[in-house]
Amino acid sequence: MDTAFSSEDLKFQSDVREFISNNYPKELKDSIGTKRKTGKELSRGDLMSWHKILGKHNGWSAPGWPKQYGGAEFTPTQKYIFEQECARAECQYIMPFGVNMVGPVIYTFGNDEQKAKYLPGILSGDVFWCQGYSEPGSGSDLASLKTSAVKEGDHYIVNGQKTWTTLAQHADWIFCLVRTNPDAEKPQQGISFLLIDMKTPGITVRPIKLMDGSHEVNETWFDNVKVPVENLIGQENMGWTYAKFLLAHERSGIAGVARSKKALERIKQIASAEMSYGEPLIQDPAFKSKIANAELELSSLEYTELRTLAKDSAGKGPGPESSLLKIKGTDIQQMVTELAMEAVGYYANPHLGTTLSNEYVGPDYATNLSGSYFNFRKASIYGGSNEIQRNIIAKMVLGL
Amino acid sequence: MNFDYTEEQTLLENMVTSFVRDDYDWDTRCSIVKTEEGWKEENWKKFAELGLLGVPFDEDQGGLGGEATDIMIVMEQFGKGLVVEPYMPSIILAGGLISKLGSADQKNLIIPEIISGDRRYVFAYAEPQSRFDLFDVKCSATLDEDNYIINGFKSVVFGAGMATHLIISARTDGDQRSKSGITLFLIDIKSDGITLQNYPTIDEYRASEVVIENLTVSKENILGELGNSYEAIEEQVDLSTIAICSEAVGILQVLKDSTNDYCKNRKQFGQSISANQAIQHRLVDMMIEYEQAKSILYMAITADLSNTDERRKAASAAKARIGKAIKFVGENAIQLHGGMGVVDEYMISHFFKRATMIGILFGNVDFHMKRYTELTQSNIQSINEDDGINLS
């Protein structure tokens, strides 16, 4: 057993750290910081500019992609280090829809023309993707989806509605699961995987406001949308296979250990500034025991992730264990957002910490902590709800 | 980075696994705990033959020079068999104290005899008032010319009835709860002044109350420095804590796997009870708790245990987290076994009982949470940035 990084890994770690400190733009940090405080939505530029910088540096915008497609082809350990360093420096995270989701589907199942057309834009961050999976009637039971694509000559005509389309307001393209064979024996058998240009006539995006007031997700409507047949990935009616492949990719890295660690550190700082019973809150036995509890959960999860990583490096995974990382990782994110809200006491109340005449109230660090708590209830629901993840483990790991 | 065993470690694991499988099956184990002695001395001889009694000792003393990983391997497999022979108390804890503190003469005399199985030391430290505080020592040793006269009472000393010798912590100076002034003495268990009250524990191991009345001990039998043993005691108890965490992880695996099998085989309403989602999700949560327990154990094993703070943190983190897993996995194993869970006849309750008692040993969840909290929340930087918390 050896959890020390090799000398190459340590060198890599210092390279990454140096690259971030020399290249992460101060204006971006300031812009994101101010917007978070004032509750303004991040712009497309905020979301993508770090991606664009990484895209010009040895494929670092796509850590897991093979070199032949322009990716960095990091080893699992390097990926882990890279994520850790980005979290440590509180870098804006890379949008997953292009790099982690549709990208691997395209280079695994797409044809050469598709690879040449789509991969460079994903890598460089010039093209913004969104995901068209869920529908109003198809959440966890994704295969029941109804959005239809009917072939007419060299086009599919797409009709239906997608929902929870994250950041569709910025997107240039959407990858969609559509029903191409309504008469298939099983619902999974009639599904295809289509790439659709968001500028195509007939597409309407409507915002869905979440309970913290944020606009992250949308409804996306398709009304006789004409999609060229060459936008089909792989074979018609084989989309479910590609969808499952994508979901497995989506779950890896979902544990968010490094980001939660950073957040806990910050909560401890807040709790040393806040007072309770005439002493810093961090001295309060009940509060400090909750922090310690979250730290222990996080340490355990970190080693669970490292164990998965070691298996992955040996070419044995990641398997259904990634469901475990999703369940515990999101549990901890929710624990952490709750602790942060709890730490600031009454100042959880002011919405975005601003008065009606736009003056700040309360300590700066308290702004929107309750918003994060409410927002993060999503974590145990998205990416396959934690109940669905338990079903996966029950079936695939425990053989029940 | 890897979590693999070396070739030697794989051999060690195979050896202990076959011992448990071939010499310690469930019926054999049941017959051993029912004997008057409550253990089987032959097994100790077998451990000596297999080299297990030498695992943690230095090679120049005839040991294997094993590390935390090697100890984990042995303890995890012993956990799976609920092996009652006093390996941890004698080899890890008492043996560790002698290795750490013994003079060259003491080590040369004692350690080879421990490794050969001829001597068994156990460490008598707890007292009725001390709870989990290793420094809370009332038992007194007063100098009388060249000898010390010891008086006191030691509680719940595991394996004392199987031991040939004791290590006793006694106060040679300071107040009852002072960390200085604690001295260790090496004692022949047959000495005048030692009375053992032996008893079985709820989980069918053996322990003793030790009454010490005017026990005379010569100065040569002091282990370590006079009045300066507390830190070594804390260190060896931390390492023993990690050892019993390994035992617990072995037990949790049995609890989880057996419950899984039981739920697949048990039929009600015409189907396996594992077809019910309520049961499936409980089994998944048990599996997750087991994996988290194993992970924090790996964290402890791979920590820098030679660094005092790291060692303290590692032991308390592991014990606190694994203590929670013990309660969750253990109680649910019983629940899902239904009536079969609560009877003495079926093995599952025995694993639950042992795991629960490990939960108390060397400090329970609350004790280690508190210790961990104190170790980790002392140096917090003051908040200096104003950009809030970025969680997304």
Interface residues (C-beta under 8 A of the other chain):
Chain A: M1 D2 T3 A4 F5 S6 D9 K29 I32 G33 R36 K37 T77 E90 Y93 R259 S260 K262 A263 R266 I267 K268 Q269 I270 A271 S272 A273 I282 K288 S289 I291 A292 N293 E295 L296 E297 S299 S300 L301 E302 Y303 T304 L306 R307 L309 A310 S313 A314 L324 I327 K328 Q333 V336 T337 A340 D364 Y365 A366 T367 N368 L369 S372 N375 F376 E387 R390 N391 I393 A394 V397 L398 G399 L400
Chain B: M1 N2 F3 D4 Y5 T69 N260 C263 K264 S274 A275 Q277 Q280 H281 L283 V284 D285 M287 I288 E291 Q292 A293 K294 S295 I296 Y298 M299 I301 T302 A317 A320 R321 M369 K370 Y372 T373 T376 Q377 I380 Q381 S382 I383 D386 D387 G388 I389 N390 L391 S392
